[in-house]
């Protein structure tokens, strides 16, 4: 087994597995603090269980988002147009996925060295995104030069990733401190651009005291203040409306999705499942945060002095759960508006990336809510939806390798892609 095989194995089985990576971080952190064995084991497994609950909740939510996406896309019959002679995502992963894994591992090692030796005291721990962005860098470099030597691909990709994982949590951390009300965790997610803009611009549209969590409602509508109930009702209504619209246009497609159920009943159940997934997700977040913060102090004290863990976007959701839903809905509406405009003028065919509209949109809304209340939350979703719509339209035809990545992208992906094309294109271009 070569060293590259070993690095690829580490990327696949440790760094790319959130339960294993964060459990290992917790175990090391508790061990170096010389905690009792039983406390170390308990803390480690609570971290892994919390992460697992986050993943379970997110997975269920993603399933429902995909139902919504299939409903909209299937009824409208829309599909994006890819460049001629492109290499599809599946082929990209099959041919070059191992290089992305190696970039991920080497980049993470360099990132840890940066955290140890520089003032950028953050440890990026959102493993699944580390893989996807590494693959995106590979796709971009191959688009710039399909004949790029492997050593250049790995070297450039590793350095780019190490710098991104070090700089991204740093530039947004002053905002993250205000959002979380503490300095113990950092924001490690590729939605940072939307979140940062929402935080900085929120104060111009609203006031923090008008928080989504403090909205005064008539007595008969107070049930909306419970985020689980409001999620079920709001997203259930959206699904019912979408199903009704779809049934008028393409009843066969809607019935295919609904199976043996009446389409309205099917849509209503989707809304309830949305709420279930949010409850599971937030319960996992709270459990995970309660254990990872004290465990990570071992890293901050012994291994990388002063370090903070940079964590996935759901860690901010408990700060304003209602804002999360507002950010998703406002971002979706803006994206659909752009989709209609682009279709009307023949500029581009874009498809709603429901997962990216929800998670980055929810995070941006929480940041916007912190400075601008409910109006800031709406702004956060609008910013995210705008970036995703324009980013997808411009980037999809610009990637000859894995152009599907443009439809799966978070806001920061577009920044990385265009930065590399702008800076390295003239140097590496074939």
C-alpha positions as CSV (number, residue, x, y, z in Angstrom):
1,X,0.0,0.0,0.0
2,X,1.5,3.3,-1.1
3,X,1.5,6.5,1.0
4,X,-1.2,7.9,-1.3
5,X,-3.4,4.9,-0.6
6,X,-2.9,5.5,3.1
7,X,-3.8,9.2,2.8
8,X,-6.9,8.3,0.8
9,X,-7.9,5.7,3.4
10,X,-7.6,8.3,6.2
11,X,-9.7,10.7,4.2
12,X,-12.4,8.2,3.6
13,X,-12.6,6.4,6.9
14,X,-11.7,9.2,9.4
15,X,-11.7,12.8,8.2
16,X,-14.7,12.2,5.9
17,X,-16.8,10.5,8.6
18,X,-18.1,13.1,11.1
19,X,-19.0,10.6,13.8
20,X,-15.5,9.1,13.8
21,X,-13.6,12.4,13.3
22,X,-15.5,14.3,16.1
23,X,-15.5,11.3,18.4
24,X,-11.8,11.0,18.0
25,X,-11.3,14.7,18.6
26,X,-13.4,14.4,21.8
27,X,-11.5,11.3,22.9
28,X,-8.1,13.0,22.5
29,X,-9.3,16.2,24.1
30,X,-10.7,14.4,27.2
31,X,-7.6,12.1,27.4
32,X,-5.1,14.9,27.4
33,X,-7.1,16.6,30.2
34,X,-6.6,13.3,32.1
35,X,-10.3,12.8,32.7
36,X,-11.4,9.6,34.4
37,X,-11.8,6.7,32.0
38,X,-15.5,6.4,32.5
39,X,-16.0,10.2,31.9
40,X,-13.8,10.0,28.7
41,X,-15.8,7.1,27.3
42,X,-19.1,8.8,28.2
43,X,-18.1,12.1,26.7
44,X,-16.8,10.5,23.5
45,X,-19.9,8.5,22.9
46,X,-22.2,11.3,23.7
47,X,-20.4,13.4,21.1
48,X,-20.7,10.6,18.5
49,X,-24.4,10.1,19.4
50,X,-25.1,13.8,19.2
51,X,-23.4,14.0,15.7
52,X,-25.4,10.9,14.7
53,X,-28.6,12.6,15.7
54,X,-27.6,15.7,13.7
55,X,-26.9,13.5,10.7
56,X,-30.2,11.5,11.1
57,X,-32.2,14.7,11.4
58,X,-30.4,16.3,8.4
59,X,-30.9,13.1,6.4
60,X,-34.6,13.0,6.9
61,X,-34.8,16.7,6.1
62,X,-32.8,16.2,2.9
63,X,-35.2,13.4,1.9
64,X,-38.1,15.7,2.2
65,X,-36.3,18.5,0.4
66,X,-35.6,16.1,-2.4
67,X,-39.3,15.3,-2.5
68,X,-40.0,19.0,-2.9
69,X,-37.3,19.4,-5.5
70,X,-38.6,16.4,-7.5
71,X,-42.1,17.8,-7.3
72,X,-41.0,21.2,-8.8
73,X,-38.5,19.8,-11.3
74,X,-40.6,16.9,-12.4
75,X,-43.8,18.9,-13.0
76,X,-42.0,21.8,-14.7
77,X,-39.8,19.5,-16.7
78,X,-36.7,21.6,-16.1
79,X,-33.2,20.4,-16.2
80,X,-29.9,22.4,-16.4
81,X,-27.9,22.6,-19.6
82,X,-24.4,21.2,-19.3
83,X,-21.3,22.2,-21.4
84,X,-20.6,20.1,-24.5
85,X,-18.3,17.1,-24.0
86,X,-18.4,17.5,-20.2
87,X,-17.2,14.9,-17.8
88,X,-20.1,14.1,-15.4
89,X,-19.8,14.1,-11.7
90,X,-19.9,10.3,-11.4
91,X,-17.1,9.9,-13.8
92,X,-15.2,12.7,-12.1
93,X,-15.4,10.9,-8.8
94,X,-14.5,7.5,-10.3
95,X,-11.4,8.9,-12.1
96,X,-10.2,11.7,-9.7
97,X,-12.0,11.1,-6.4
98,X,-8.9,9.5,-4.8
99,X,-7.0,12.7,-5.6
100,X,-9.7,14.8,-3.8
101,X,-9.3,12.5,-0.8
102,X,-5.6,12.9,-0.8
103,X,-5.9,16.7,-1.1
104,X,-8.4,16.5,1.8
105,X,-5.9,14.7,4.1
106,X,-2.8,16.7,3.2
107,X,-4.7,19.9,3.3
108,X,-6.0,19.1,6.8
109,X,-2.5,18.3,8.0
110,X,-1.3,21.7,6.7
111,X,-4.3,23.3,8.2
112,X,-3.5,21.9,11.6
113,X,0.1,23.2,11.3
114,X,-1.3,26.6,10.4
115,X,-3.5,26.5,13.5
116,X,-0.5,25.5,15.7
117,X,2.0,28.1,14.4
118,X,-0.1,31.1,13.5
119,X,-2.9,33.3,15.1
120,X,-5.5,31.4,13.0
121,X,-6.5,29.2,15.9
122,X,-9.3,27.3,14.3
123,X,-9.7,23.6,13.6
124,X,-12.1,22.9,10.8
125,X,-14.2,19.8,11.6
126,X,-17.0,19.8,9.0
127,X,-15.7,16.6,7.3
128,X,-18.3,16.0,4.6
129,X,-17.8,19.5,3.2
130,X,-14.0,19.1,3.3
131,X,-14.5,16.3,0.8
132,X,-16.9,18.1,-1.5
133,X,-14.9,21.3,-1.6
134,X,-11.7,19.3,-2.3
135,X,-13.5,17.6,-5.2
136,X,-14.7,21.0,-6.4
137,X,-11.1,22.3,-6.4
138,X,-10.1,19.2,-8.4
139,X,-12.9,19.8,-10.9
140,X,-11.9,23.5,-11.3
141,X,-8.2,22.8,-11.8
142,X,-9.0,20.1,-14.4
143,X,-11.3,22.6,-16.1
144,X,-8.5,25.1,-16.2
145,X,-6.0,22.4,-17.5
146,X,-7.2,18.8,-18.2
147,X,-3.6,17.8,-18.5
148,X,-2.4,19.2,-15.2
149,X,0.3,17.0,-13.7
150,X,-1.0,14.9,-10.7
151,X,1.7,16.4,-8.4
152,X,0.5,20.0,-9.2
153,X,-3.1,19.0,-8.8
154,X,-2.5,17.6,-5.3
155,X,0.0,20.3,-4.2
156,X,-2.2,23.3,-5.3
157,X,-5.4,21.6,-4.1
158,X,-3.9,20.9,-0.7
159,X,-2.6,24.4,-0.2
160,X,-5.9,26.0,-1.3
161,X,-7.9,23.8,1.0
162,X,-5.6,24.4,4.0
163,X,-5.8,28.2,3.5
164,X,-9.6,28.1,3.1
165,X,-10.1,26.0,6.2
166,X,-7.9,28.3,8.2
167,X,-9.2,31.7,6.9
168,X,-12.9,31.0,6.6
169,X,-13.6,30.5,10.3
170,X,-11.3,33.4,11.1
171,X,-12.9,36.1,9.0
172,X,-16.4,35.4,10.3
173,X,-15.5,34.7,13.9
174,X,-16.2,38.2,15.3
175,X,-19.8,37.8,13.9
176,X,-20.0,34.2,15.2
177,X,-19.1,35.4,18.7
178,X,-22.1,37.7,18.8
179,X,-24.5,35.1,17.3
180,X,-23.5,32.4,19.8
181,X,-22.9,34.7,22.8
182,X,-19.6,33.0,23.5
183,X,-16.1,32.5,22.1
184,X,-16.0,28.7,22.4
185,X,-16.9,27.5,18.9
186,X,-16.4,28.8,15.4
187,X,-18.3,28.6,12.2
188,X,-17.0,26.0,9.8
189,X,-19.3,25.9,6.8
190,X,-19.2,26.9,3.1
191,X,-22.2,29.3,3.6
192,X,-19.9,31.8,5.4
193,X,-20.3,34.4,2.6
194,X,-24.1,34.6,2.9
195,X,-23.9,34.5,6.7
196,X,-21.3,37.2,6.9
197,X,-23.2,39.5,4.6
198,X,-26.5,38.9,6.4
199,X,-24.8,39.8,9.8
200,X,-23.2,43.0,8.4
201,X,-26.3,44.2,6.5
202,X,-29.0,43.1,8.9
203,X,-28.8,46.3,11.0
204,X,-29.7,48.3,7.9
205,X,-33.1,46.6,7.5
206,X,-34.2,45.9,11.1
207,X,-33.5,45.8,14.8
208,X,-32.1,42.9,16.9
209,X,-34.8,43.4,19.4
210,X,-37.3,42.4,16.7
211,X,-36.0,38.8,16.8
212,X,-37.9,36.0,15.1
213,X,-38.0,34.4,18.5
214,X,-39.7,37.3,20.1
215,X,-42.4,38.1,17.5
216,X,-45.7,39.0,19.2
217,X,-48.6,37.1,17.7
218,X,-52.3,37.2,18.3
219,X,-53.4,34.8,21.1
220,X,-55.0,32.5,18.5
221,X,-51.8,32.2,16.6
222,X,-49.3,31.7,19.4
223,X,-48.8,28.1,18.4
224,X,-46.5,29.5,15.6
225,X,-44.0,30.5,18.3
226,X,-43.2,26.8,18.7
227,X,-40.6,26.1,15.9
228,X,-41.6,22.5,15.5
229,X,-45.3,23.4,15.0
230,X,-44.5,26.3,12.7
231,X,-42.2,24.2,10.6
232,X,-44.9,21.5,10.2
233,X,-47.6,24.1,9.3
234,X,-45.5,26.4,7.0
235,X,-43.7,23.7,5.1
236,X,-46.8,21.5,5.0
237,X,-48.7,24.4,3.4
238,X,-45.9,25.0,0.9
239,X,-46.0,21.3,0.0
240,X,-49.8,21.3,-0.4
241,X,-49.7,24.4,-2.6
242,X,-46.9,23.0,-4.7
243,X,-48.7,19.7,-5.0
244,X,-52.0,21.4,-6.0
245,X,-50.1,23.5,-8.6
246,X,-48.3,20.4,-9.9
247,X,-51.5,18.4,-10.1
248,X,-53.1,21.0,-12.4
249,X,-50.1,20.8,-14.7
250,X,-48.9,17.2,-14.5
251,X,-51.2,15.1,-12.4
252,X,-49.5,11.8,-13.3
253,X,-46.1,13.1,-12.0
254,X,-47.6,14.2,-8.7
255,X,-49.5,11.0,-8.2
256,X,-46.3,9.1,-9.0
257,X,-44.6,10.9,-6.1
258,X,-47.6,10.4,-3.8
259,X,-47.9,6.7,-4.5
260,X,-51.0,5.2,-3.1
261,X,-51.7,8.3,-1.0
262,X,-53.9,11.2,-1.9
263,X,-51.5,14.0,-3.0
264,X,-52.8,16.4,-0.3
265,X,-52.4,13.8,2.4
266,X,-48.9,13.0,1.0
267,X,-48.0,16.7,1.1
268,X,-49.3,17.2,4.6
269,X,-47.2,14.3,5.9
270,X,-44.1,15.8,4.2
271,X,-44.7,18.9,6.4
272,X,-44.9,16.9,9.6
273,X,-41.7,15.0,8.6
274,X,-39.9,18.3,8.1
275,X,-40.8,19.2,11.7
276,X,-39.7,15.8,13.0
277,X,-36.3,16.2,11.3
278,X,-35.8,19.6,12.7
279,X,-36.5,18.4,16.2
280,X,-34.1,15.5,15.9
281,X,-31.5,17.7,14.3
282,X,-31.6,20.4,17.0
283,X,-31.7,17.8,19.8
284,X,-28.5,16.3,18.4
285,X,-26.9,19.8,18.1
286,X,-27.6,20.6,21.7
287,X,-26.2,17.2,22.9
288,X,-23.2,17.5,20.7
289,X,-22.3,21.1,21.7
290,X,-22.7,20.3,25.4
291,X,-20.0,17.6,25.1
292,X,-17.6,18.9,22.4
293,X,-17.0,22.2,24.0
294,X,-15.5,20.9,27.3
295,X,-13.8,18.0,25.4
296,X,-12.1,20.4,22.9
297,X,-10.5,22.3,25.8
298,X,-7.9,19.6,25.8
299,X,-6.8,20.6,22.3
300,X,-6.9,24.3,23.2
301,X,-4.7,23.6,26.3
302,X,-2.3,20.9,25.2
303,X,-2.1,20.4,21.4
304,X,-3.1,23.6,19.6
305,X,-3.2,26.3,22.3
306,X,-6.1,28.7,22.0
307,X,-7.8,26.6,19.2
308,X,-11.6,26.6,18.7
309,X,-13.5,23.9,16.8
310,X,-15.1,25.2,13.5
311,X,-18.3,23.3,13.2
312,X,-21.2,22.7,10.8
313,X,-24.0,25.2,10.2
314,X,-26.6,23.5,12.4
315,X,-24.7,24.6,15.5
316,X,-26.2,28.1,15.1
317,X,-29.8,26.8,14.5
318,X,-30.8,26.6,18.2
319,X,-30.0,30.3,18.6
320,X,-33.1,31.2,16.4
321,X,-35.0,28.1,15.1
322,X,-37.8,30.2,13.6
323,X,-35.3,32.3,11.7
324,X,-34.0,29.1,10.0
325,X,-37.4,28.5,8.4
326,X,-37.8,32.1,7.5
327,X,-34.4,32.0,5.8
328,X,-35.3,28.9,3.8
329,X,-38.7,30.2,2.6
330,X,-37.4,33.7,1.6
331,X,-34.4,32.2,-0.1
332,X,-36.6,29.7,-2.0
333,X,-38.9,32.5,-3.2
334,X,-36.0,34.6,-4.4
335,X,-34.4,31.7,-6.2
336,X,-37.7,30.8,-7.9
337,X,-38.0,34.5,-9.0
338,X,-34.6,34.4,-10.6
339,X,-35.3,31.0,-12.2
340,X,-38.4,32.5,-13.9
341,X,-36.5,35.6,-15.0
342,X,-33.6,33.6,-16.4
343,X,-36.0,31.4,-18.3
344,X,-38.0,34.3,-19.7
345,X,-34.9,36.1,-21.1
346,X,-33.2,32.9,-22.2
347,X,-30.2,33.5,-19.9
348,X,-30.0,30.1,-18.1
349,X,-32.0,27.2,-16.9
350,X,-31.4,26.7,-13.1
351,X,-33.0,24.3,-10.7
352,X,-33.8,24.9,-7.1
353,X,-31.0,23.3,-4.9
354,X,-33.3,22.7,-1.9
355,X,-30.6,21.4,0.4
356,X,-28.5,24.5,-0.2
357,X,-31.5,26.8,0.1
358,X,-32.2,25.3,3.5
359,X,-29.0,24.9,5.4
360,X,-27.0,27.9,4.2
361,X,-30.2,29.9,4.1
362,X,-31.1,29.0,7.6
363,X,-27.6,29.8,8.8
364,X,-27.6,33.2,7.1
365,X,-31.0,34.0,8.6
366,X,-29.7,33.3,12.1
367,X,-26.8,35.7,11.5
368,X,-29.1,38.3,10.0
369,X,-31.6,37.9,12.8
370,X,-28.9,38.7,15.3
371,X,-28.4,42.2,14.0
372,X,-31.7,42.9,12.2
373,X,-34.4,40.8,13.8
374,X,-36.9,39.1,11.6
375,X,-36.2,41.5,8.7
376,X,-32.5,40.5,8.9
377,X,-33.6,36.8,8.8
378,X,-35.5,37.5,5.6
379,X,-32.5,39.3,4.2
380,X,-30.3,36.3,5.1
381,X,-32.5,34.0,3.0
382,X,-32.6,36.6,0.2
383,X,-28.9,36.9,0.1
384,X,-28.4,33.1,0.0
385,X,-31.1,32.6,-2.7
386,X,-29.5,35.4,-4.8
387,X,-26.0,34.0,-4.6
388,X,-27.2,30.4,-5.4
389,X,-29.3,31.5,-8.4
390,X,-26.6,33.8,-10.0
391,X,-23.8,31.5,-9.0
392,X,-25.4,28.4,-10.5
393,X,-26.3,30.3,-13.8
394,X,-22.8,31.5,-14.2
395,X,-20.8,28.5,-13.0
396,X,-22.6,25.6,-14.6
397,X,-21.5,26.3,-18.1
398,X,-18.0,27.2,-16.9
399,X,-17.1,23.7,-15.5
400,X,-16.2,21.1,-18.0
401,X,-15.5,18.6,-15.2
402,X,-18.3,17.8,-12.9
403,X,-20.6,20.7,-13.8
404,X,-23.3,19.2,-11.6
405,X,-21.2,20.6,-8.7
406,X,-22.6,24.0,-9.7
407,X,-26.1,22.8,-8.8
408,X,-24.9,21.4,-5.5
409,X,-22.9,24.4,-4.4
410,X,-23.0,26.5,-1.3
411,X,-22.1,30.2,-1.6
412,X,-18.4,29.8,-0.8
413,X,-18.0,27.1,-3.6
414,X,-18.6,29.8,-6.2
415,X,-16.1,32.1,-4.7
416,X,-13.4,29.3,-4.7
417,X,-14.2,28.3,-8.2
418,X,-14.0,31.7,-9.7
419,X,-11.0,32.7,-7.6
420,X,-9.1,29.7,-8.9
421,X,-10.2,30.4,-12.5
422,X,-9.3,34.0,-12.3
423,X,-5.9,33.6,-10.5
424,X,-4.7,30.3,-11.9
425,X,-6.4,30.2,-15.2
426,X,-3.9,32.4,-16.9
427,X,-1.0,30.5,-15.3
428,X,-2.1,26.9,-15.7
429,X,-4.4,27.1,-18.7
430,X,-3.6,24.6,-21.4
